[in-house]
């Protein structure tokens, strides 16, 4: 797997990921979509059925 961020996201589609945000919040869910700005769509998170996370707020994504 390449170390480029969008390649890692592509390889992680339909897999469970943990996302950490600038404010310290963490979300776990199935990565179902993303775009070139690293905006993410997670399904089945603790908060909601679908969560959209703006790429500006991301600190880390662990596949």
N, C-alpha and C positions, 0 to 999 in steps of 0.2 A: 504494500500500500504506500502510495506517495505521501509525503508529509504536507502537501498543500492543503489548506483548510477546506476548500470546496471539494477536493477529492475525498477527504476524510468524511465529510458530510454525505457525499454520494454513497460511499461504502457503508454508511451507518443508517441509510434509509430503511424503514420498517424494522429497525432494531431499537432496543431500549437504550436511552442515553440519560445522563445526568447533566443538567445545565446549571451553572452558577452565575448569578448576576452581580452587578456592581454593588448593590445594596446588601449583599450577603445571602439573598434568598436562593434556594435550590429547588429545582423541579426535576422530577423523574417522569419519563413517559416514552412513548414510541414516537420516534422522529418520522413524520409523514410528509414533510415538505420543507423547503428552504429556497432562498433566492440568492442572487449575487451580493446582496447587502448582509447576508447571513441572518436575515429574519427567519425565524424557525416556526414550524407548526408541530406541536406535540399533541398526541392523543393519549387519553387515559391517564392524565396526571391526577395528583391528589386533589387539586383545586377544582378542576372542571373536566368535562369530557374532551374538550379541545382548548388548547392554550396557544396563543400566538405571542411570540417573544420578539421584540425589536432587536435587531443586531447590535445597535448602539449600546445596549445594556449588558451584553455578554462579557463574561470574564473567562469562562472555560466551558468546554463541552467534552464530556468523557463518554466515549462509546462503550 
